[in-house]
Structures are given as structure tokens and as C-alpha cells.
Amino acid sequence: MNELIFFLFALVDMSMVLVLMRFFGRTGLFAAIVMSIILCNIQVLKTVELFGLTTTLGNILYASIFLATDLLSEFHGKRTAHKAVLLGFAVLVLSTLYMQVSLIYTPAPSDFVQPHLEAIFGFMPRVAVASLTAYLISQMHDVWAFHAIRRRTGERHLWLRNNASTMVSQLLDSAIFCAIAFIGVFPWPVFWQILLTTYIMKLMVAALDTPFMYIARRMHRNGCRADIPAESELA
């Protein structure tokens, strides 16, 4: 059932990104990024078996952040995409800090939530730094690569700039996160297995988002033309 849930959730999550874009424009995509960056850092604490591999959850939501960023790059330009990346980074930092503050409070005698909050939000500083660093670098690279490919190909080959920018950026993300979080913690064979399985899961979801990019482009062309930026904004 895990594999079925994996594919169904990926389709639903990416569809919801398009729904948010359709009804709320770039604001909806900003909201999708913020929601996904918070939830995927909670889901990543759970490990599951998928396709015979042990991996963490959160890969689908994290991949949908790249989808939302690419949509912002395609329809609203590099500056807007950069702003969304920085917004996601700021929200992730604040949500992490705020939850650490909530753990400091002494619980009441009747409280039963404190141990569960500590288990979920008592992140090791090393893991938190790894997540924040990997997110910022990989997302900034994704925006840069998307527009670098677009400058060379023009409006053609949407599939190329979407997939190439996302897949390379996700490799950066996986490598940076695993290097900061796990080098010295696990033996090298285990480290390479974690890195490989994490990247494979992200690649699978990245391959699924290409049709959604084309659906979004059709929606954008048939939707509110006033939301389409001038050519100077796309530079």
C-alpha cells in the first residue's frame, strides 16, 4: 500500500499546487511553498519502506516546492521566485525557533503533549542547520538554472528547464543535507545508501511534475492575462 499511497499523494499534492495557483495566482504558490517547507520537515522524521528501500517521508512535499518555484520562475520571473525561496527560508527558521521556545515551557501536571512535541520538534541543531542550508542553496540554484536554460532555449523546451534545473538542484540538496547531517554519524556504506535512496525518491517525484508544468502553462494562458508579467520582469 505504501507505493500506492506514494503515487496518489504525489498526484494530489501537485494538483493542489495548481489549484492554489489557479485561484490565488502567485500568492497561492507562495502559500504552497511555505506550507510544504514546514510539513516536509516534520514528515522527514518518519521512515517507511518504498520499493524495497527504507526512506524518509517528506520527499513529495519537498519536490512540490521545486514545482512551485519553477512555476513562479516561468510565469512571474526570477525576482519573484527568489522572493518565494527567501520567504520559505525565513518561515522555516522562525517555525523551528518558535517550536524550540514552546518546548522550554514547563508543562502542567495534566499535560500529555510535551513528550510528543519533544520527539517531533526537538530537532538536533546539526539536522536543523543541514535542512536550512540545503534548502537555501538548492532552491537558489534551481531558480538560476531554470532561467539559464530559458535564456538559451527561449519559450521552447519547458520540459528541459523544468527537469534539468530540478534534478540537479535536488542532487545538491540531498548531498548538502546528508553531508552536514550524517557524515561522521553513520559508517560510509550507510551514508551512501541514505544519500542514494533520498535522491532516488526525489527523482521519481520530479519526473511526475512535468505534466503539471504543461497543465499550468495552459491554465495561465487561458486564465487571468493581467497576472502575466512584462518581458522585463522575466529577466
C-alpha positions in Angstrom: 0.0 0.0 0.0 2.9 2.4 0.6 3.7 2.6 -3.1 0.1 3.3 -4.0 -0.2 6.0 -1.3 3.1 7.5 -2.6 1.9 8.0 -6.1 -1.6 9.1 -5.2 -0.3 11.6 -2.7 2.2 12.9 -5.3 -0.6 13.5 -7.8 -2.9 15.1 -5.2 -0.2 17.3 -3.8 0.9 18.6 -7.2 -2.7 19.1 -8.3 -3.3 21.2 -5.2 -0.3 23.4 -6.2 -2.1 24.1 -9.5 -5.4 24.7 -7.7 -3.7 27.3 -5.4 -2.2 28.9 -8.5 -5.5 29.0 -10.4 -7.4 30.7 -7.6 -4.7 32.8 -5.9 -2.0 33.3 -8.5 1.5 33.9 -7.3 0.2 34.3 -3.7 -1.1 30.7 -3.8 2.3 29.5 -4.9 3.9 31.4 -2.1 1.5 29.7 0.3 2.2 26.2 -1.2 6.0 26.7 -0.7 5.5 27.9 3.0 3.1 25.0 3.8 5.3 22.4 2.2 8.6 23.5 3.7 7.1 23.3 7.2 5.3 20.0 6.8 8.1 18.2 4.9 10.5 18.9 7.8 8.0 17.2 10.1 7.3 14.3 7.8 11.0 13.6 7.3 11.1 12.2 10.8 9.1 9.2 9.7 10.8 6.3 7.9 8.9 4.0 5.6 9.6 1.1 3.1 9.1 2.1 -0.5 10.0 -0.1 -3.5 12.2 -2.2 -1.2 14.1 0.8 0.1 14.0 2.4 3.5 13.5 6.1 3.1 12.0 9.1 4.9 8.8 10.8 4.2 8.7 14.5 3.1 10.1 13.9 -0.4 6.8 14.5 -2.2 6.2 17.8 -0.4 9.8 18.9 -0.9 9.6 18.1 -4.6 6.4 20.2 -4.9 8.4 23.2 -3.6 10.5 22.9 -6.7 7.3 22.7 -8.8 6.0 25.9 -7.2 9.4 27.6 -7.6 9.6 26.7 -11.3 6.0 27.9 -11.9 6.9 31.3 -10.3 10.1 31.4 -12.5 8.1 30.6 -15.6 5.2 33.0 -15.1 6.4 35.7 -12.8 10.2 35.9 -13.2 13.4 35.3 -11.3 12.9 38.1 -8.7 9.5 36.7 -7.6 11.0 33.1 -7.5 13.9 34.4 -5.3 11.5 36.1 -3.0 9.5 32.9 -2.6 12.6 31.0 -1.7 13.7 33.5 0.9 10.2 33.6 2.3 10.2 29.8 2.7 13.7 30.0 4.4 12.5 32.7 6.8 9.4 30.8 7.7 11.4 27.6 8.3 13.8 29.4 10.6 11.1 31.1 12.6 8.9 28.0 12.9 11.9 26.0 14.1 12.9 28.6 16.7 9.3 29.2 17.9 8.8 25.4 18.5 12.0 25.3 20.4 10.7 28.1 22.6 7.4 26.2 23.2 9.4 23.2 24.5 11.0 25.4 27.2 7.7 26.0 29.0 7.2 23.7 32.0 4.2 21.6 31.2 1.2 21.4 33.6 0.7 18.2 35.6 -2.2 17.3 33.4 -0.3 17.8 30.1 0.3 14.8 27.9 1.6 16.5 24.7 5.1 17.6 25.9 6.9 14.3 25.2 5.3 14.1 21.8 6.3 17.6 20.9 9.8 16.9 22.1 10.0 13.8 19.9 8.8 15.8 16.8 10.3 19.3 17.3 13.3 18.6 19.5 15.5 18.7 16.4 19.2 18.3 16.8 20.9 21.6 15.8 23.0 19.8 13.2 19.9 18.4 11.4 18.2 21.8 11.5 21.3 23.5 10.1 21.6 20.8 7.4 18.0 21.3 6.4 18.2 25.1 6.2 21.5 25.1 4.3 20.4 22.5 1.8 17.1 24.2 1.2 18.5 27.7 0.5 21.4 26.6 -1.7 19.3 24.1 -3.8 16.4 26.4 -4.3 18.6 29.3 -5.3 20.4 27.0 -7.8 17.1 25.8 -9.1 16.0 29.4 -9.9 19.3 30.2 -11.5 19.5 27.0 -13.6 15.8 27.4 -14.8 16.5 30.9 -16.1 19.9 30.0 -17.5 18.3 27.2 -19.6 15.4 29.5 -20.6 17.8 32.2 -21.9 19.4 29.6 -24.2 16.2 27.9 -25.4 13.6 30.7 -25.2 10.0 29.6 -24.7 10.7 26.2 -26.1 11.6 23.0 -24.2 9.7 23.7 -20.9 10.3 20.1 -20.0 14.0 20.6 -20.3 14.4 23.6 -18.0 11.9 22.1 -15.5 13.6 18.7 -15.2 17.2 19.7 -15.6 17.1 22.5 -13.1 15.1 20.4 -10.6 17.1 17.2 -10.8 20.4 18.9 -10.5 19.2 21.1 -7.6 17.7 18.1 -5.8 21.1 16.3 -6.1 22.7 19.4 -4.5 20.0 19.4 -1.8 20.5 15.7 -0.9 24.3 15.9 -1.0 24.4 19.0 1.2 21.8 17.8 3.7 23.4 14.3 4.1 26.9 15.7 4.3 26.1 18.1 7.1 23.7 15.9 9.0 25.2 12.4 8.6 29.0 12.4 7.9 30.7 11.0 11.0 27.4 9.8 12.3 27.0 6.7 10.1 29.6 4.5 8.5 30.4 5.4 4.9 28.4 2.5 3.3 25.3 3.6 5.3 25.9 7.2 4.4 26.0 6.5 0.7 22.8 4.3 0.9 20.9 7.1 2.7 22.1 9.7 0.1 21.2 7.4 -2.8 17.7 6.4 -1.6 16.9 10.0 -0.7 17.8 11.2 -4.2 16.0 8.4 -6.0 12.8 9.2 -4.2 13.1 12.9 -5.1 13.9 12.0 -8.8 10.8 9.9 -9.0 8.6 12.8 -7.8 10.5 15.3 -10.1 9.7 13.1 -13.1 6.0 13.3 -12.2 5.8 17.1 -12.1 6.5 17.7 -15.9 2.8 17.2 -17.0 1.8 19.6 -14.2 4.1 22.3 -15.7 2.3 22.0 -19.1 -1.1 22.0 -17.5 -0.2 25.1 -15.5 1.1 26.8 -18.7 -2.3 26.2 -20.4 -4.1 27.4 -17.3 -2.0 30.5 -17.2 -2.6 31.3 -20.8 -6.4 30.7 -20.5 -6.7 32.5 -17.2 -6.1 36.0 -16.0 -3.9 37.7 -18.5 -3.4 40.6 -16.1 -1.3 38.3 -14.0 1.2 37.8 -16.8 4.4 39.9 -16.2 6.1 42.1 -18.7 9.1 40.7 -20.5 11.4 42.9 -18.4 10.2 41.1 -15.2 11.2 37.8 -16.6 14.9 38.8 -16.9 
